[in-house]
Amino acid sequence: MKQFILLAIAFIGMNSMQAQEVTPSVAVVGEGVVKVTPDQVLIKVRVESEGVSAQAAKSDNDKAIDKVLKYTKSMGVKEGDVKTEYVNLNKNYDYQTKEYKYVANQSISILLKDLNKYSEFTEGLLNAGINRIDGVTFKSTEIDAYNSKARIAAVKDAKKKAEEYASVLGQSVGKALVISETGSVSAPQPIYRMEMMKASDNSGGDMDTIAVGEMVIEAKVNITFELK
């Protein structure tokens, strides 16, 4: 009986040692970067109107928005590329005049698919009645394909790093054991360093109005490779 117990303890000990064995591996972080020239721009604009009554403020705001929408249509922007972001109507008290004033706000986003029209288009929006441009975001119609390229580049970068580490140790890289993406593919960020879009100023010269530049798409992965 005592011999059986000793054999059982030895067997458990061997299994425990085997369970603690770790596969030799190397963990690296791979980064992939793809630079893209944008072919679209998303412009967010706002129209604000003030009136002595809610009806007056709303009416003036609706008229201004209607003029803006007609202008975008005249510039070839499709109806589906114009979106209302929000509509607000506020009642504000003026402590100096002791009267209430009403303010109507409406924000719309416009997707302009011809970057060559940007300067003319934004000037026309201001003339049409918008009060301000709240944001300009460059975009690409092939963003999904570029995201995939960034991921592939990140994996290749990770493998290259792992091979460099292994070669110094006189080892080689085997199969990937674990792959995880760090967050998600980052949103494209513009780099303002390429050809400038031009607009003529009053003196007849050229004036830089916007740099289209490049968008940088980044991906990052964590990969653990087997070491041989």
ABEGO torsion letter per residue (X at the ends): XAAAAAAAAAAAAAAAAAAABBBBBBBBBBBBBBBBBBABBBBBBBBBBBBABAAAAAAAAAAAAAAAAAAAAAAGBBAAABBBABBBBBBBBBAAAGBBBBBBBBBBBBBBABAAAAAAAAAAAAAAGBABBABBBBBBAAAAAAAAAAAAAAAAAAAAAAAAAAAAAGBBBBBBABBBBBEBBBBBBBBBABBBBBBBBAAGBBBBABBAEBBBBBBBBBBBBBBX
